[in-house]
Amino acid sequence: MMDWQGQKLSELLMQIMLVVFAIVSFATGYLAGSFQLMLLIYAGGVILTTLVTVPNWSFFNRHPLKWLDPIEAEKHPEPLPPTSKKKSSSKHHQKVDFSGHVPLLVKFDQQSVGSQMGLI
């Protein structure tokens, strides 16, 4: 498994290689006047980039993560789920007080609306 620095290095290599192959393939295709040659060079670059960056090579694992042994993990039980206390306010959920607002309900029928608009 790739470590975090290895993932960052892999992504950086991918970006650099794809940009370099794009520039080289465009320049070669332009100078040769061949769109097919440009696509073949870029496709080869994509395949080479995939072979370099996707597999889990050893140079991507220079900083391995240290995991707890199963015996050590059993010594530290998982935290209990939170109790059912409700918080009065939180960052994402705030109570809104609508007590000062009274909804206004108005009933419209077609005849009164139509006569007011001059349609009937």
Buried (B, 14 or more C-beta within 10 A) or exposed (E): EBBEEBEEBBEEBBEEBBEEBBEBBEEBBEEEEEEEBBEBBBEEBBEEBEEEBEEEBEEBBEEEEEEEEEEEEEEEEEEEEEEEEEEEEEEEEEEEEEEEEEEEEEEEEEEEEEEEEEEE
